[in-house]
Amino acid sequence: LMALLQIPDDEKGHDLDLFCIPKHYENDLEKVIIPHGLIMDRTERLARDIVQDMGGHHIVALCVLKGGYKFFADLLDYIKALNQNSDKSVPLTVDFIRVKSYCNDKSSSVKIIGGDELSSLSGKVRLDIVETGRTMQALLSMLSECNPKMVKVVSLLVKRTPRSSGYRPDYTGFEVPDAFLVGYALDYNEYFRDLSHICILNDQAKEKYRV
């Protein structure tokens, strides 16, 4: 497994007023825990590792919606830049799948929506955040029925949590504390996808946006 950047449990984070935060969210967040620039730098390095490891294999990049869309798009942009500016490149096609496992702040049953056309898979799958690992294991089980040559999982975040099944992705951006994180397309009941940084949600906001 690849190296990851660990954010410790006692990470104090950064004050919101040091960053550009949408006005409508400034009372909902505790701290910025991963600034957008750091996300981008780490994603660029993951892209380089993936291109080096793939050795010219055709990659089918499968985006797990909705929380994975920002990471997926940025990661693919970096892979595309490497393809255009180096001697070694990897052929790349994309597909999308939707996985739903959250209601409010509790993980519920895993629902996989889409994926009817996955019979041509020969490469790669990515996810936004690995928490308990159950969602990813359900998805990998479904993908294995398509007999891909190989499946590699790229996750921006992995949480340190006692609820974990022990599953670890092949590539991880950050290992994070067991807090409820939003931003960079990670949502709480569809809110906060329009926040650039990854932030810790405060308890008051959990009530405010509860469905």
Buried (B, 14 or more C-beta within 10 A) or exposed (E): EBEBBBBEEEBEBBEBEEBEBEEEBEEBBBBBBBBBEBBBEBBBBBBBBBBEEBEEBBBBBBBBBBBBBBBBEBBBBBBEBBBEEEEEBBEBEEBBBBBBBBEEEEEEEBEBEEBEEBEEBBBBBBBBBBBBBBBBBBBBEBBEEBEBEEBBBBBBBBBBBEEBEEBBBBBBBBBBBEBBBBBBBBBBBEBBBEBBBBBBBBEEBBEBBEE
